[in-house]
Amino acid sequence: MHELGPWFHNLRLGQEAAVQTAPDHPLGDFPANFWEFFKHAVPNDLSGRSVLDIGCNGGFYSFEMKRRGAARVLGVDHDPVYLSQARFAREVLDLDVEFVQGDVYDIDHIVDREQFDYVVFMGVLYHLRHPLYALEKVATLVRGRLLFQTMERGSWDTVQFAADYPIAERDVFFDDRFPRMFFVEQAYAGDHTNWWIPNPACTQALLRSVGLQVIDRPCHEVYVCEPGAAPA
């Protein structure tokens, strides 16, 4: 296990789940502690359902979905180290989860345009140089619901803005509640892959623009979505 480290997902392995893969995680018992805030947004019984976990990392969410009885769980990540961790944990936990390597920009081809009852797309958007392009791809694969999370910064307030403005309008762009993405040129939190960080208004606008409607916000930064909004 240690040869596969460092781990980002703190998984509990071994007899009575006594072994932790990242016991000194800077975010605490992550992502189990985060999962507690929104796990009620996923049915306890996923029997017969299919799940796609994009950016699965060490497999925490994939394993949780399988524990709820999902018939098929597919985890996808571009990082071979994370996938090695996930496959190791799969064997220890004896859970039937499929893991494949791939990039979110090619996700529709990786799954051959198959749609899933639940798509998990958490902690990925802000690591992408082309976030809207990727989100468009992801949205086409959602048959049932999308469980989405992104880092957010800026104003937490959202208001209804006009559908259009004349070219002379400038003041609206000084309103902190206007949908906006903050571009990180160098690094944020020591991570050079943090590229774009939306405010909540922007997150919701992005989701609407790819044809998804937000049906629940179980906690900060987490959105439960279904197909239904008219794509912009």
N, C-alpha and C positions, 0 to 999 in steps of 0.2 A: 504493500500500500504506500509506504513512504517513498518508494522509488518512483511513484507516479506523481508525486507532489511537485510544487505546492498545489493544494486544492482550493478552489473558490467556494464550492458547495460543501458545507459541513454535513456530511452524511453520517448516519449511525449504522454501523456494521457490526458483525460478530454476534456472539451469543448474548441474548438480552440487549442487543443494540448498545453494547458497552464501549465500542470503539468509535471514536469521532475522527473524521478525516481532516477537519480544520478547527480544532478546539480553541485556537487562539485567534479566530477570525476577528478583524477590526470592527465588524458590524455585529459582533456577538454570535449567537447561534443562528447563523444565516445560511439558507433562506427560511429555515423553519420558523424563526421568530416573525418574519415578514408574512409568511403564509397564514399565520394565525389571524391576521387582519382581514383576509378575504377568502379563506377557504370555504366559507358558507356560500359563496357565489357559485360554487360547483356542486352539482347534486352528489349526495353520498353514494348513490347507486348509478354507475355509468354502464351498466350491463348492456351489451350490444352496441355500444357507441365506439366511434373511432376518434383518436386524438393525435394531433400533430403538434409537436413541441419544437419550435424554431428557436435556435440559439439555446439548446438544451443544457450546455455546460456539462456538469457532472451528473446530471440526470434527476435532480431532486423532484421537479414537477412531473417528469415522465413517470417516476416511480409512484408518486402520490396518485396520479390518474389511474395507473394500473391497479393500485391497492383498492381503488373504488370500483374495480370490476370492468374497466374498459376492455372491449374485445380486442382492440388493436391500438397500440401506442407506438408512434414513430418519432424518435428524437433526431434532430438534425443540427449539426454544428460544423463550422468551418475549421475548427481547431482540433488537430489530431490528438493533442495532449488531453483535452477535455473528454474526447470520445474514448480514449483509453481508460480514463478514470470511470466514465459511465459504464463501459463494458465490464470492467472489473467489479464495480458495485453490483451490476446486474447479476453476475454469477454468484456473488456472495449472498445477495438478497433472494436469489432464485425467482426473479420476476421476468416474465416474458415480454420484454421491451426491445424493439428494434432500433438500432442506432446506425446512422449513415453520415458520412462526411459530405458537406455541400455548403454552398453559399446562398444566402437569402435571395440574391438577385436572380438565381437560377431555380428557386424553390418550386416554381410551377412545373419545370421540366423534371426535377428530381422526383416529384411525386406523380409525374405524368398527368398533371392537371386534375388529379383526384381531389374531391372535396371531403372535408372532415366535419364530424359533428362538433368537435371542439378543437380550436386552434389556440395554442399558447404562444404568445409573442411578447415576452417580458424581458426587459433589460437589454434590448437590442437596438432600438431606433436611434438612440443618441450616439451609438458607436458607428453609424453609417454615414458615408460621404454623400449618399444619394437616398435620403430617407423616404421621400414621397414615392419614388420609383419602386422601392422595396415594398412599401405599404400597399401599393396598388397590386403587386404580385400576391401578397399575403391575402388580401381581401377576396380575391377570386377563389380561394381555397376554402372559404368559410361557408359550410352548409348550415351550421347551427349557430354557434357562438364563438366569438373571439375573446380571449382573456388577454388584455393588453396592458403593458406598463412601460412607462418611460420616465427618466429623470425629468423633473420640471423645475424651472426657476422663473423669477419675475413675479408679477402680480397674480394673486390667486383669484382675483375677482374676474367675472365674465359678465358681459352685457350684450344685448342684441345690437349689432351694427347694421347700417343700411346695406342693401344688396349691391349698391353701386354708388360711386362718388364721381363728381366731375374732376377733370385733370387739375383744376386749380385748387382742389381741396388738399390742405397740408396738415391742418390742426389734428385731424383724426389720428395721424401717425405719431403724435406726441402723447396720446392716451395710452397709459401703461396696460390697459385692459385689451387693447387691440391685439389680435393674434400675431405673435412674433416668435421667431426662432433666433436664439443667440448662437452665433458662430464662434467656435473655439479654434483659433488658428494654431496654437501651440499645444497646450495641455491643460487639463482640468483635473484636480485631485491626483496629480501625478500620472495621469493616463493620457497618452497621445492619441488614443482612439476615441476620445470623447469629442465629437465633431459638432453636433447640433443639439441644443437644449431648448425645447419649446416652453412657453408658458402654457397654463391650462387651456386658455382660449385657443391657442394654436393647436394643441393636441386634439381638442374636440373638432376644430375645423378640418384638420388633416383626416380624421376618421370619417367625417361627413363627406369629404371630397372624394373618397374612394368607395362611397356607397354603403357606409356602415352607420348605424344609429346607436348611440349610447343608451343602454337600458338600465345601467346601474353603475354607480361609483362607490364600491364597497369600502374604499379607503383612499387616502391621498395617493395620487399617481397611478391608480389602478382603475381600468375601465372594462366593463363587460359590454360587448357590442353584438349586434345582429345585423345581417344584411337588411337593407330597407331604405336607407337614405338615398336620394337621387345624387349620383356622382356629379361633381362640379365640372 
